[in-house]
Amino acid sequence: DCGFCDSSHLSRMFRRRFGCTPQALRQEHGPAA
């Protein structure tokens, strides 16, 4: 739905843009992030 082939592709692009994985961001900021 968001334009990525799979979750690993999303994670790679997220890490490239934000410097951390989506999981690391969730752990740092809680479930509302």
C-alpha positions in Angstrom: 0.0 0.0 0.0 2.9 2.4 0.7 4.9 1.7 -2.5 7.5 -0.7 -1.2 8.0 -4.2 -2.5 8.4 -5.7 1.0 9.1 -4.9 4.6 12.9 -5.3 4.2 12.9 -2.7 1.4 10.9 -0.3 3.6 13.4 -0.8 6.5 16.4 -0.2 4.2 14.9 3.1 2.9 13.8 4.1 6.4 17.3 3.5 7.8 18.9 5.4 4.9 16.6 8.4 5.5 16.3 8.5 9.3 19.4 6.7 10.4 17.6 3.9 12.3 15.2 1.1 11.6 11.4 1.4 12.2 11.8 -1.0 15.1 14.5 1.0 16.8 12.4 4.1 16.4 9.4 2.4 18.0 11.5 1.1 20.9 12.9 4.6 21.5 9.7 6.5 21.3 7.0 4.0 22.2 4.1 2.6 20.2 2.7 6.0 19.3 5.7 6.9 17.1 
